[in-house]
């Protein structure tokens, strides 16, 4: 069982970027250029490593390998993105790896890429890359290759050695459980569960009882053995259930217009543990977006656009406008889910403006964009 934090450290300590490993300060698959560059690197790493894993580490400074972290990136649909744009797509996962020195909510992203053994290529045009292009790694650079395309196994021994040095042990697991419960989340209701005598899942959050159901907010869930953060949210609420073989969460989001707010189930995640020391994670989107009168939404959409215009012009807002601004992330999201396609562009435009104006509203915007991403790639 690989400790992913140790794996990241070993990749950073012993290797410059090469044909099985890349590092990024951040990735942005919300924009066309960022999405295209990410797909290029995935394609190149898959083709350069047909029989072994390859990796992208996200949240590291390129010059000095300093671990600065990125926001928790909850994207269980990243495989759908890869499948949509690549022929012979590799298996891909994005995991959030906590490091003790990073602020709350910041992690290191670890992208694991496993080739299916066949040549991977772009399926269709995106940004400045054309459908049919094939990429390979040449040193630390992902380059297109137009002829002599042949998959060669040159890294499997090196990758196997790095992964071997990142194996977990009992001491690391126990230290992880104690640190989670007693140090990092001593102010939360925390618990743990051992599955199949091998896997330890820890979770913490603020409990709230509604009828027979228990909800958690400000939730953190980690698979301690692998040092992987499975879920993190400062805003949304979830339910947790488990049996001897599986651990299940259902995430809820609060949406509505004005004071008329309701909780909607967003996604169900199930981790199933096997007797042979393996596990797999499945996720199902449960979200049914609320539908509203289009005339009302036109008014709200125009009001939001006007608010952004005032923020751009640094024009002071009155009290009612400040109240509308607090609801702007959710109302833009509702508009998009009701057919206002330009609402997503407005949400991206609002990012730097809200980051400067109000941290709380900015965090709400990031949550709204996360929900949009899940819905888009399902």
KEKE-3310 file (N, C-alpha, C; in steps of 0.2 Angstrom, whole numbers, plus 5000, padded with zeros to 4 digits):
npx = (5004:5003:5010:5005:5009:5023:5026:5025:5035:5047:5047:5049:5062:5071:5071:5072:5060:5054:5053:5043:5037:5030:5029:5018:5014:5001:4985:4973:4959:4947:4948:4950:4963:4971:4965:4968:4983:4984:4979:4988:4999:4995:4993:5006:5013:5007:5010:5023:5025:5021:5019:5020:5016:5014:5016:5009:5013:5005:5005:5018:5033:5042:5055:5062:5057:5048:5035:5020:5007:4989:4972:4960:4954:4941:4937:4929:4926:4936:4941:4931:4933:4945:4942:4934:4941:4953:4959:4961:4962:4971:4970:4965:4968:4965:4972:4971:4983:4987:4998:5008:5012:5005:4992:4975:4964:4972:4982:4993:4991:4990:4992:4989:4993:4989:4993:4984:4992:4991:4993:4991:4981:4976:4958:4950:4950:4957:4960:4976:4979:4978:4966:4970:4984:4999:5008:5023:5035:5050:5063:5060:5049:5034:5031:5025:5023:5026:5029:5036:5030:5030:5028:5038:5045:5054:5055:5049:5056:5062:5051:5045:5054:5054:5040:5041:5049:5040:5031:5019:5018:5015:5018:5018:5004:4998:5003:4997:4983:4982:4987:4977:4965:4968:4976:4975:4961:4955:4945:4933:4920:4926:4931:4935:4937:4941:4944:4944:4955:4965:4964:4962:4950:4948:4937:4931:4920:4907:4894:4876:4860:4846:4830:4830:4842:4860:4870:4885:4895:4908:4918:4931:4938:4949:4959:4969:4980:4985:4988:4978:4967:4950:4938:4934:4926:4922:4909:4898:4886:4886:4881:4886:4889:4893:4898:4905:4912:4912:4912:4902:4897:4886:4884:4877:4870:4866:4854:4845:4834:4836:4829:4823:4829:4835:4840:4849:4853:4869:4880:4884:4896:4905:4916:4923:4930:4942:4946:4959:4967:4965:4955:4941:4934:4918:4907:4892:4882:4869:4862:4848:4844:4836:4822:4817:4806:4809:4808:4810:4823:4830:4830:4837:4850:4854:4855:4865:4876:4876:4881:4894:4899:4900:4909:4920:4922:4925:4915:4906:4895:4878:4868:4857:4863:4875:4869:4863:4875:4881:4873:4877:4886:4878:4866:4870:4875:4862:4856:4864:4862:4849:4849:4856:4869:4880:4882:4892:4904:4903:4905:4918:4924:4921:4929:4943:4938:4929:4938:4946:4937:4929:4932:4924:4913:4920:4925:4912:4910:4919:4915:4903:4907:4914:4903:4897:4907:4907:4894:4895:4904:4898)
npy = (4994:5011:5025:5040:5053:5051:5046:5058:5065:5057:5058:5072:5073:5065:5066:5076:5084:5073:5059:5052:5059:5075:5092:5104:5121:5125:5118:5122:5118:5124:5133:5135:5135:5130:5118:5111:5111:5103:5090:5088:5085:5074:5065:5064:5058:5046:5039:5039:5030:5015:5004:5007:5017:5035:5052:5068:5081:5093:5109:5114:5124:5128:5131:5129:5117:5120:5116:5123:5121:5119:5123:5112:5100:5094:5083:5070:5067:5068:5058:5057:5069:5066:5055:5061:5069:5062:5048:5031:5033:5035:5027:5038:5047:5060:5065:5072:5077:5079:5090:5093:5107:5115:5127:5126:5117:5118:5108:5095:5091:5076:5068:5053:5043:5030:5020:5012:5004:5006:5018:5034:5048:5065:5067:5077:5094:5106:5121:5126:5114:5100:5088:5071:5073:5067:5065:5064:5062:5071:5072:5084:5089:5090:5084:5085:5071:5066:5055:5038:5033:5024:5014:5013:5004:5011:5015:5008:5001:5011:5018:5008:5006:5019:5019:5008:5013:5021:5014:5010:5009:5003:5012:5024:5025:5024:5036:5045:5044:5048:5061:5067:5066:5071:5083:5090:5091:5093:5102:5097:5085:5069:5054:5036:5022:5005:4995:4979:4975:4983:4995:5012:5024:5041:5053:5070:5083:5096:5090:5088:5085:5080:5075:5058:5058:5061:5075:5082:5096:5107:5098:5085:5071:5057:5045:5036:5027:5029:5043:5052:5064:5063:5070:5087:5101:5117:5122:5115:5101:5084:5067:5052:5035:5018:5001:4984:4983:4994:5012:5026:5042:5055:5070:5086:5101:5118:5128:5141:5155:5171:5171:5158:5144:5128:5111:5101:5084:5081:5072:5055:5045:5030:5020:5005:4991:4978:4961:4958:4968:4979:4993:5002:5017:5023:5035:5044:5055:5064:5075:5086:5099:5114:5122:5138:5152:5160:5173:5179:5175:5181:5194:5193:5189:5200:5209:5204:5205:5219:5222:5216:5225:5237:5233:5231:5245:5250:5256:5261:5250:5249:5244:5235:5230:5225:5214:5207:5204:5194:5183:5181:5171:5158:5162:5165:5152:5145:5151:5147:5133:5134:5137:5148:5151:5160:5163:5155:5161:5173:5170:5166:5178:5185:5180:5186:5199:5196:5190:5200:5208:5202:5188:5178:5177:5175:5162:5155:5157:5148:5136:5135:5135:5123:5114:5116:5111:5097:5094:5097:5087:5075)
npz = (5000:4995:5002:4999:5002:5005:4993:4984:4991:4988:4974:4972:4978:4972:4959:4944:4933:4921:4910:4916:4925:4930:4936:4943:4946:4947:4940:4927:4923:4920:4910:4892:4887:4898:4900:4888:4888:4900:4895:4885:4892:4899:4889:4883:4894:4896:4884:4885:4895:4894:4902:4915:4930:4928:4934:4939:4949:4958:4964:4967:4967:4953:4952:4964:4970:4981:4992:4990:4989:4983:4981:4988:4977:4971:4960:4954:4941:4932:4924:4915:4907:4902:4894:4885:4876:4872:4862:4865:4879:4895:4911:4924:4939:4951:4966:4983:4993:5009:5018:5032:5035:5027:5025:5031:5020:5010:4999:4991:4975:4967:4952:4944:4931:4921:4907:4894:4886:4873:4859:4863:4859:4854:4852:4846:4840:4851:4858:4853:4848:4837:4832:4832:4835:4842:4857:4866:4879:4880:4889:4900:4893:4885:4869:4852:4841:4825:4817:4816:4828:4842:4856:4870:4883:4896:4908:4919:4929:4936:4941:4948:4959:4965:4970:4978:4989:4994:5002:5015:5033:5049:5060:5053:5050:5062:5068:5059:5062:5075:5074:5066:5074:5087:5085:5072:5071:5083:5087:5082:5079:5079:5071:5068:5057:5054:5040:5034:5041:5037:5031:5036:5039:5043:5049:5052:5058:5061:5069:5066:5071:5063:5064:5061:5055:5054:5050:5044:5044:5038:5034:5035:5027:5027:5020:5029:5028:5015:5015:5009:5005:5005:5005:5007:5014:5018:5018:5013:5017:5023:5023:5032:5031:5035:5033:5036:5024:5016:5014:5014:5008:5006:4998:5001:4994:4997:4990:4982:4980:4987:5003:5002:5003:5000:5003:4992:4986:4980:4976:4978:4986:4986:4994:4992:5000:4998:5001:4997:4999:4991:4985:4978:4972:4969:4961:4961:4952:4960:4958:4954:4947:4953:4946:4939:4937:4921:4918:4931:4933:4923:4927:4939:4934:4927:4937:4944:4935:4934:4947:4946:4937:4945:4954:4946:4942:4955:4962:4976:4985:4990:5005:5001:4989:4993:5000:4990:4983:4991:4988:4975:4969:4971:4964:4951:4948:4948:4938:4927:4927:4923:4910:4906:4898:4897:4910:4917:4912:4917:4931:4931:4928:4939:4949:4952:4956:4967:4975:4980:4986:4995:5006:5010:5001:4990:4992:4992:4979:4973:4978:4971:4957:4958:4960:4947:4939:4942:4938:4924:4918:4921)
capx = (5000:5008:5009:5005:5014:5030:5028:5027:5042:5052:5047:5052:5068:5076:5070:5069:5055:5057:5048:5037:5035:5030:5026:5015:5012:4993:4982:4967:4955:4941:4949:4952:4970:4973:4963:4972:4989:4984:4977:4994:5004:4993:4994:5013:5016:5004:5013:5030:5026:5015:5018:5020:5012:5017:5013:5010:5013:5002:5006:5025:5036:5046:5062:5066:5053:5045:5028:5016:5000:4984:4965:4957:4951:4936:4934:4929:4924:4942:4942:4926:4936:4951:4939:4930:4946:4958:4958:4965:4963:4974:4966:4968:4965:4967:4971:4973:4988:4988:5005:5007:5014:5000:4986:4969:4961:4977:4984:4996:4988:4994:4988:4992:4991:4991:4992:4981:4996:4990:4995:4986:4981:4970:4953:4947:4954:4956:4965:4980:4981:4973:4964:4975:4991:5001:5013:5028:5040:5057:5066:5055:5045:5029:5032:5021:5027:5022:5031:5040:5027:5031:5028:5044:5045:5060:5054:5046:5061:5063:5045:5044:5059:5051:5034:5043:5051:5034:5026:5017:5020:5011:5020:5015:4997:4995:5004:4992:4976:4983:4987:4970:4960:4971:4979:4972:4954:4953:4939:4928:4918:4931:4930:4939:4935:4946:4941:4947:4961:4971:4963:4959:4947:4946:4933:4929:4916:4902:4888:4870:4855:4839:4826:4835:4848:4865:4873:4891:4898:4915:4920:4937:4939:4955:4961:4976:4985:4988:4988:4974:4961:4945:4933:4935:4922:4920:4902:4893:4885:4886:4879:4891:4887:4898:4897:4911:4915:4912:4911:4898:4895:4881:4885:4871:4872:4861:4853:4839:4833:4834:4828:4820:4834:4833:4846:4849:4858:4873:4884:4885:4903:4906:4923:4923:4937:4942:4950:4965:4971:4963:4949:4939:4929:4913:4903:4886:4879:4862:4859:4843:4844:4830:4820:4814:4803:4814:4808:4813:4830:4833:4831:4843:4856:4855:4857:4872:4880:4877:4885:4901:4901:4901:4915:4926:4923:4926:4909:4903:4888:4873:4866:4854:4867:4879:4866:4863:4882:4882:4870:4878:4888:4873:4861:4874:4875:4856:4855:4868:4858:4842:4850:4860:4876:4885:4883:4899:4909:4903:4907:4925:4925:4920:4934:4947:4934:4927:4944:4949:4932:4926:4935:4918:4909:4925:4924:4906:4910:4923:4911:4898:4911:4915:4897:4896:4912:4904:4888:4897:4908:4895)
capy = (5000:5016:5031:5045:5059:5048:5046:5064:5067:5054:5061:5078:5073:5061:5067:5082:5082:5068:5056:5048:5064:5082:5095:5111:5126:5123:5117:5126:5114:5127:5137:5130:5134:5126:5111:5108:5109:5097:5085:5086:5082:5067:5061:5062:5054:5039:5036:5038:5025:5011:4998:5009:5023:5041:5056:5075:5084:5100:5113:5114:5129:5124:5133:5126:5112:5121:5114:5128:5118:5121:5122:5105:5099:5088:5081:5063:5067:5070:5053:5059:5074:5063:5051:5065:5072:5057:5042:5026:5037:5031:5028:5044:5049:5066:5064:5077:5074:5084:5091:5097:5114:5119:5130:5122:5117:5118:5101:5094:5087:5070:5065:5047:5041:5023:5019:5006:5000:5008:5025:5039:5054:5069:5065:5082:5100:5110:5127:5126:5107:5097:5081:5066:5074:5062:5068:5060:5066:5072:5075:5087:5093:5086:5086:5081:5067:5065:5049:5034:5032:5017:5014:5009:5003:5012:5018:5003:4999:5017:5019:5003:5008:5025:5017:5003:5017:5025:5009:5012:5005:5003:5018:5030:5024:5026:5043:5049:5044:5052:5068:5069:5067:5075:5089:5094:5092:5093:5106:5094:5078:5065:5046:5032:5015:5001:4991:4973:4975:4986:5002:5016:5030:5046:5059:5075:5088:5098:5086:5091:5080:5082:5069:5052:5059:5065:5078:5084:5102:5108:5091:5082:5064:5055:5038:5038:5023:5032:5050:5055:5068:5060:5075:5093:5107:5122:5125:5110:5096:5077:5061:5047:5028:5013:4994:4981:4983:5000:5019:5030:5049:5059:5077:5090:5108:5123:5132:5145:5162:5174:5167:5152:5140:5121:5107:5096:5080:5082:5067:5049:5042:5024:5017:4998:4988:4971:4957:4957:4974:4984:4997:5006:5022:5025:5041:5045:5062:5064:5082:5088:5107:5117:5126:5144:5156:5163:5181:5181:5174:5187:5200:5192:5189:5207:5212:5201:5208:5226:5222:5215:5231:5241:5231:5233:5252:5252:5260:5258:5246:5251:5238:5230:5228:5220:5208:5203:5201:5188:5177:5181:5164:5153:5164:5164:5145:5143:5154:5143:5127:5135:5138:5155:5148:5165:5164:5153:5166:5179:5168:5166:5185:5187:5177:5191:5204:5194:5189:5207:5212:5198:5182:5173:5177:5171:5155:5153:5156:5142:5130:5135:5132:5115:5110:5116:5106:5090:5093:5097:5081:5069)
capz = (5000:4994:5006:4993:5004:5004:4985:4982:4993:4984:4967:4972:4981:4968:4951:4940:4928:4916:4905:4920:4931:4929:4942:4941:4951:4947:4933:4927:4917:4919:4904:4887:4886:4903:4899:4882:4891:4904:4891:4881:4897:4901:4883:4883:4900:4895:4879:4887:4900:4893:4907:4922:4931:4928:4939:4939:4956:4957:4970:4969:4964:4948:4953:4970:4973:4987:4992:4992:4989:4980:4984:4987:4970:4971:4954:4953:4934:4928:4919:4909:4903:4898:4889:4880:4872:4870:4860:4869:4885:4901:4918:4928:4945:4955:4973:4987:4998:5014:5021:5039:5035:5023:5028:5030:5014:5005:4998:4985:4970:4964:4946:4943:4924:4919:4900:4893:4882:4866:4858:4865:4854:4854:4848:4843:4841:4857:4858:4847:4846:4832:4833:4829:4837:4847:4861:4870:4883:4878:4895:4904:4889:4881:4862:4847:4837:4819:4813:4821:4834:4845:4863:4873:4891:4898:4915:4923:4934:4940:4944:4954:4964:4969:4973:4984:4994:4997:5005:5021:5038:5055:5063:5049:5050:5069:5069:5055:5065:5081:5072:5063:5079:5092:5083:5067:5071:5090:5089:5078:5081:5075:5072:5063:5056:5051:5036:5031:5045:5033:5029:5041:5037:5048:5047:5057:5056:5065:5069:5067:5070:5060:5064:5062:5051:5056:5045:5045:5040:5039:5034:5032:5027:5025:5020:5032:5025:5009:5016:5004:5008:5001:5005:5011:5012:5023:5017:5011:5022:5020:5028:5032:5033:5033:5035:5036:5018:5012:5017:5010:5009:5002:4999:4999:4993:4998:4984:4982:4978:4993:5009:5000:5002:5001:5002:4987:4986:4975:4974:4982:4985:4990:4994:4993:5002:4996:5006:4994:5000:4986:4986:4973:4973:4964:4963:4956:4953:4961:4957:4950:4948:4954:4940:4941:4931:4917:4919:4937:4932:4919:4932:4944:4930:4925:4943:4946:4930:4936:4953:4944:4934:4950:4958:4942:4943:4962:4965:4983:4985:4996:5009:4997:4984:4997:5002:4983:4981:4995:4985:4968:4967:4970:4959:4945:4947:4946:4931:4922:4927:4920:4903:4905:4897:4899:4918:4919:4910:4922:4937:4930:4928:4946:4953:4955:4959:4974:4980:4983:4989:5001:5005:5011:4995:4985:4994:4990:4971:4971:4979:4965:4952:4959:4958:4940:4936:4943:4933:4917:4916:4922)
cpx = (5004:5005:5010:5009:5021:5031:5029:5034:5048:5052:5051:5060:5073:5075:5068:5064:5058:5051:5042:5035:5035:5027:5023:5014:5004:4991:4975:4963:4948:4942:4951:4959:4973:4971:4967:4979:4989:4983:4984:4999:5002:4994:5001:5016:5013:5008:5021:5031:5020:5014:5019:5017:5017:5013:5014:5008:5011:5003:5013:5028:5041:5053:5066:5062:5049:5038:5024:5008:4995:4977:4963:4953:4947:4933:4935:4927:4930:4943:4937:4929:4941:4947:4936:4935:4952:4956:4963:4967:4966:4969:4969:4965:4969:4966:4974:4977:4989:4996:5004:5008:5009:4994:4980:4965:4966:4980:4989:4992:4992:4990:4992:4989:4994:4989:4988:4985:4996:4992:4989:4986:4975:4964:4950:4951:4952:4962:4969:4982:4976:4972:4968:4982:4992:5007:5017:5032:5047:5060:5060:5049:5040:5029:5028:5026:5023:5023:5035:5037:5027:5032:5034:5044:5053:5061:5052:5050:5062:5057:5043:5048:5056:5045:5036:5045:5046:5029:5025:5019:5015:5012:5017:5007:4994:4997:4999:4985:4977:4983:4981:4966:4962:4973:4975:4964:4951:4947:4933:4926:4922:4930:4934:4936:4940:4942:4946:4954:4967:4970:4959:4956:4945:4942:4932:4924:4911:4896:4881:4864:4848:4835:4831:4841:4853:4869:4880:4893:4905:4919:4927:4937:4945:4956:4968:4981:4989:4989:4984:4968:4955:4939:4935:4930:4921:4913:4897:4892:4884:4883:4885:4888:4892:4895:4904:4915:4916:4910:4908:4897:4890:4882:4879:4874:4865:4860:4846:4839:4831:4834:4825:4826:4832:4840:4845:4854:4862:4877:4885:4892:4903:4913:4922:4929:4937:4947:4957:4969:4970:4957:4947:4934:4924:4909:4898:4883:4871:4858:4854:4842:4837:4828:4816:4811:4809:4814:4811:4821:4834:4834:4837:4849:4858:4858:4864:4877:4882:4882:4893:4903:4903:4908:4921:4927:4924:4921:4907:4896:4884:4871:4862:4858:4872:4876:4865:4870:4883:4879:4872:4881:4883:4868:4864:4873:4868:4854:4858:4864:4851:4843:4854:4867:4881:4887:4890:4904:4909:4905:4915:4927:4925:4925:4939:4944:4932:4933:4947:4943:4930:4928:4929:4914:4913:4925:4918:4906:4914:4919:4906:4901:4913:4909:4896:4901:4909:4898:4890:4900:4904:4891)
cpy = (5006:5022:5037:5051:5057:5048:5053:5067:5064:5056:5068:5078:5070:5062:5074:5080:5078:5065:5052:5053:5071:5085:5102:5115:5125:5121:5120:5122:5118:5132:5133:5129:5129:5119:5107:5106:5103:5090:5083:5083:5075:5062:5059:5058:5047:5036:5035:5032:5020:5005:5000:5015:5029:5046:5064:5077:5091:5103:5114:5120:5125:5125:5129:5120:5113:5119:5119:5126:5122:5120:5114:5105:5093:5087:5074:5062:5068:5065:5054:5064:5071:5059:5055:5068:5068:5051:5037:5030:5032:5031:5033:5045:5056:5065:5070:5075:5080:5084:5095:5104:5118:5121:5125:5123:5117:5111:5101:5090:5082:5067:5059:5044:5034:5021:5012:5002:5002:5016:5029:5045:5058:5067:5070:5089:5103:5115:5127:5119:5104:5090:5076:5067:5069:5065:5063:5065:5066:5075:5077:5090:5088:5088:5082:5077:5065:5058:5045:5033:5025:5018:5010:5009:5005:5014:5014:5002:5005:5019:5014:5004:5014:5023:5012:5007:5021:5020:5012:5007:5007:5010:5024:5030:5027:5034:5047:5049:5048:5060:5071:5070:5072:5082:5093:5096:5091:5097:5103:5087:5073:5058:5043:5025:5011:4996:4985:4973:4978:4993:5006:5023:5035:5051:5064:5080:5090:5094:5090:5086:5083:5076:5063:5052:5063:5068:5081:5091:5103:5102:5089:5075:5062:5048:5038:5034:5026:5040:5054:5058:5066:5066:5081:5098:5111:5124:5119:5105:5089:5073:5056:5041:5023:5006:4991:4981:4989:5007:5023:5037:5051:5066:5081:5098:5112:5128:5136:5152:5166:5170:5160:5147:5132:5117:5101:5091:5081:5076:5061:5046:5036:5021:5010:4995:4981:4967:4956:4963:4979:4988:5000:5011:5023:5031:5042:5052:5061:5070:5083:5095:5110:5122:5132:5147:5160:5170:5183:5180:5179:5193:5199:5192:5196:5211:5210:5205:5216:5226:5221:5222:5236:5239:5232:5240:5254:5257:5257:5255:5248:5244:5233:5226:5223:5213:5204:5200:5194:5182:5176:5174:5159:5155:5163:5156:5142:5146:5149:5136:5128:5138:5145:5153:5153:5166:5161:5158:5172:5177:5168:5174:5188:5185:5183:5197:5202:5193:5195:5210:5208:5191:5176:5172:5173:5164:5152:5152:5150:5136:5130:5133:5125:5111:5110:5111:5099:5089:5092:5091:5075:5066)
cpz = (5000:4998:5001:4995:5003:4996:4982:4984:4989:4977:4967:4974:4976:4961:4949:4936:4923:4913:4909:4925:4929:4935:4939:4947:4952:4940:4933:4921:4916:4912:4898:4886:4892:4902:4893:4885:4895:4900:4887:4886:4898:4895:4882:4888:4899:4890:4880:4892:4899:4898:4914:4923:4930:4932:4937:4946:4955:4964:4972:4964:4959:4949:4958:4973:4979:4986:4994:4992:4984:4983:4983:4981:4970:4964:4952:4945:4930:4923:4913:4905:4899:4892:4883:4875:4869:4867:4864:4876:4891:4906:4921:4934:4948:4962:4977:4992:5003:5017:5027:5039:5031:5026:5027:5024:5008:5005:4992:4981:4967:4958:4944:4936:4923:4912:4900:4888:4875:4865:4859:4861:4856:4850:4844:4844:4848:4858:4852:4845:4842:4834:4829:4832:4843:4851:4865:4874:4881:4884:4899:4900:4885:4874:4858:4843:4831:4815:4818:4827:4837:4852:4866:4880:4893:4905:4920:4930:4939:4944:4950:4960:4969:4973:4979:4990:4998:5001:5012:5027:5044:5059:5060:5050:5057:5070:5065:5059:5071:5079:5069:5069:5084:5091:5078:5067:5078:5092:5085:5081:5076:5076:5067:5062:5052:5047:5034:5035:5042:5032:5035:5038:5043:5045:5053:5054:5062:5064:5070:5066:5068:5059:5066:5059:5054:5050:5048:5041:5042:5039:5031:5033:5024:5025:5022:5029:5019:5009:5010:5007:5003:5000:5009:5009:5018:5023:5017:5017:5019:5025:5027:5035:5031:5036:5035:5030:5014:5017:5012:5012:5004:5003:4997:4998:4994:4993:4985:4980:4985:4999:5008:4998:5004:5000:4997:4987:4980:4972:4980:4980:4989:4989:4996:4994:5001:5001:5003:4995:4995:4988:4979:4975:4967:4966:4958:4958:4954:4960:4952:4951:4949:4948:4942:4935:4928:4918:4925:4936:4928:4923:4936:4940:4929:4931:4945:4941:4932:4942:4951:4941:4939:4953:4953:4942:4950:4964:4971:4982:4991:5000:5005:4992:4987:4998:4995:4981:4985:4992:4977:4966:4966:4965:4952:4943:4945:4939:4926:4922:4924:4913:4901:4904:4898:4906:4920:4917:4915:4929:4937:4931:4935:4951:4956:4958:4966:4978:4983:4987:4996:5001:5006:5005:4990:4986:4992:4982:4969:4972:4973:4959:4952:4957:4950:4936:4936:4938:4926:4914:4918:4916)
residu = (UNK:UNK:UNK:UNK:UNK:UNK:UNK:UNK:UNK:UNK:UNK:UNK:UNK:UNK:UNK:UNK:UNK:UNK:UNK:UNK:UNK:UNK:UNK:UNK:UNK:UNK:UNK:UNK:UNK:UNK:UNK:UNK:UNK:UNK:UNK:UNK:UNK:UNK:UNK:UNK:UNK:UNK:UNK:UNK:UNK:UNK:UNK:UNK:UNK:UNK:UNK:UNK:UNK:UNK:UNK:UNK:UNK:UNK:UNK:UNK:UNK:UNK:UNK:UNK:UNK:UNK:UNK:UNK:UNK:UNK:UNK:UNK:UNK:UNK:UNK:UNK:UNK:UNK:UNK:UNK:UNK:UNK:UNK:UNK:UNK:UNK:UNK:UNK:UNK:UNK:UNK:UNK:UNK:UNK:UNK:UNK:UNK:UNK:UNK:UNK:UNK:UNK:UNK:UNK:UNK:UNK:UNK:UNK:UNK:UNK:UNK:UNK:UNK:UNK:UNK:UNK:UNK:UNK:UNK:UNK:UNK:UNK:UNK:UNK:UNK:UNK:UNK:UNK:UNK:UNK:UNK:UNK:UNK:UNK:UNK:UNK:UNK:UNK:UNK:UNK:UNK:UNK:UNK:UNK:UNK:UNK:UNK:UNK:UNK:UNK:UNK:UNK:UNK:UNK:UNK:UNK:UNK:UNK:UNK:UNK:UNK:UNK:UNK:UNK:UNK:UNK:UNK:UNK:UNK:UNK:UNK:UNK:UNK:UNK:UNK:UNK:UNK:UNK:UNK:UNK:UNK:UNK:UNK:UNK:UNK:UNK:UNK:UNK:UNK:UNK:UNK:UNK:UNK:UNK:UNK:UNK:UNK:UNK:UNK:UNK:UNK:UNK:UNK:UNK:UNK:UNK:UNK:UNK:UNK:UNK:UNK:UNK:UNK:UNK:UNK:UNK:UNK:UNK:UNK:UNK:UNK:UNK:UNK:UNK:UNK:UNK:UNK:UNK:UNK:UNK:UNK:UNK:UNK:UNK:UNK:UNK:UNK:UNK:UNK:UNK:UNK:UNK:UNK:UNK:UNK:UNK:UNK:UNK:UNK:UNK:UNK:UNK:UNK:UNK:UNK:UNK:UNK:UNK:UNK:UNK:UNK:UNK:UNK:UNK:UNK:UNK:UNK:UNK:UNK:UNK:UNK:UNK:UNK:UNK:UNK:UNK:UNK:UNK:UNK:UNK:UNK:UNK:UNK:UNK:UNK:UNK:UNK:UNK:UNK:UNK:UNK:UNK:UNK:UNK:UNK:UNK:UNK:UNK:UNK:UNK:UNK:UNK:UNK:UNK:UNK:UNK:UNK:UNK:UNK:UNK:UNK:UNK:UNK:UNK:UNK:UNK:UNK:UNK:UNK:UNK:UNK:UNK:UNK:UNK:UNK:UNK:UNK:UNK:UNK:UNK:UNK:UNK:UNK:UNK:UNK:UNK:UNK:UNK:UNK:UNK:UNK:UNK:UNK:UNK:UNK:UNK:UNK:UNK:UNK:UNK:UNK:UNK:UNK:UNK:UNK:UNK:UNK:UNK:UNK:UNK:UNK:UNK:UNK:UNK:UNK:UNK:UNK:UNK:UNK:UNK:UNK:UNK:UNK:UNK:UNK:UNK:UNK:UNK)
# end
